[in-house]
Amino acid sequence: MSKTTVAVGCLLALGLVGCVTSSFTNLTPSELPRNPTGQYLIECAWESNQQTVRPETIKPYVIVGFDAYEMRRVPKLTNRWETYIPVPAGQNAVRYHFKVDYEYSKFGKKPGKASVISPEYKLMVVEKQ
């Protein structure tokens, strides 16, 4: 087999496999006015080009420190999620990231399991003026 044939075969294999990508869009403003309840709405959109994702198994979370807050799907939208997180009265900022757990179809009986994590974001809580 010639080197050219092997090279063409490798390129074709790479083209068939493709790349699986996912992306997070943080829909939460970076600054919110302090409110008396201490609860703040965090929203995101998550998209993946992985065709084998089982949509009914998608479970997104907001992670703050060691605490995880399960998100719920925004009605009538397939890729938008939201939840409330607590920010104590004396705290002016909170760092968080998103995590999505999901299952995907694969050969065999059992589905595969995977997780993706977003970059870290910062929410500033400011006093109302």
SVG drawing of the C-alpha trace seen along z (x, -y; Angstrom):
<svg xmlns="http://www.w3.org/2000/svg" viewBox="-44 -56 48 61">
<polyline fill="none" stroke="black" stroke-width="0.4" points="0.0,0.0 1.4,-3.4 1.9,-6.3 -0.6,-8.3 -3.3,-5.7 -2.7,-5.6 -2.8,-9.4 -6.1,-9.6 -7.6,-6.8 -6.6,-8.7 -8.1,-12.0 -11.4,-10.2 -11.5,-8.6 -11.1,-12.0 -13.8,-13.5 -16.2,-10.7 -15.5,-11.0 -15.8,-14.8 -15.6,-16.8 -18.1,-16.8 -18.5,-20.3 -20.7,-21.9 -21.0,-25.5 -22.5,-27.4 -24.0,-30.8 -24.3,-32.5 -27.6,-34.5 -27.2,-36.0 -26.1,-39.7 -22.7,-40.1 -24.4,-42.5 -27.8,-42.4 -29.3,-44.7 -29.5,-43.2 -33.0,-41.9 -34.5,-41.2 -35.0,-37.4 -31.3,-36.8 -32.3,-34.6 -30.9,-35.4 -31.9,-33.9 -29.1,-32.2 -29.8,-31.3 -27.8,-29.6 -28.2,-28.0 -26.3,-24.8 -25.8,-23.4 -24.1,-20.3 -23.6,-19.0 -23.4,-15.4 -26.2,-13.7 -26.4,-10.8 -27.4,-12.9 -30.6,-11.6 -32.4,-14.9 -34.6,-13.5 -31.5,-12.8 -30.0,-16.3 -29.4,-17.5 -27.8,-20.9 -26.6,-22.4 -25.1,-25.7 -22.1,-24.9 -21.3,-27.5 -18.3,-26.3 -19.3,-22.8 -23.0,-23.3 -24.9,-22.2 -28.3,-23.8 -30.3,-21.8 -31.6,-23.9 -35.0,-23.5 -35.8,-23.9 -37.3,-27.2 -40.8,-26.4 -41.2,-26.2 -37.4,-26.2 -35.2,-23.2 -31.8,-24.5 -32.4,-27.1 -32.2,-26.4 -32.6,-28.4 -32.5,-28.2 -32.2,-30.5 -29.1,-30.5 -28.8,-32.1 -26.4,-35.0 -26.1,-36.0 -26.8,-39.6 -23.2,-40.4 -21.8,-38.9 -21.3,-41.2 -20.0,-38.6 -20.4,-34.9 -18.4,-32.8 -20.2,-29.9 -20.0,-27.6 -22.4,-25.3 -22.2,-21.6 -24.4,-19.4 -24.7,-15.7 -26.3,-13.6 -26.5,-10.2 -25.8,-9.4 -26.7,-6.4 -23.9,-4.0 -23.5,-0.5 -24.8,2.1 -27.6,2.0 -26.4,-0.6 -26.1,-4.3 -22.9,-6.2 -22.7,-8.9 -20.9,-12.2 -20.5,-15.6 -19.3,-19.0 -18.3,-22.0 -18.4,-25.7 -15.8,-28.3 -16.2,-30.2 -18.5,-33.3 -18.8,-36.0 -22.1,-37.6 -21.8,-41.0 -24.6,-41.9 -24.9,-45.7 -26.9,-47.9 -29.9,-49.6 -29.5,-53.3"/>
</svg>
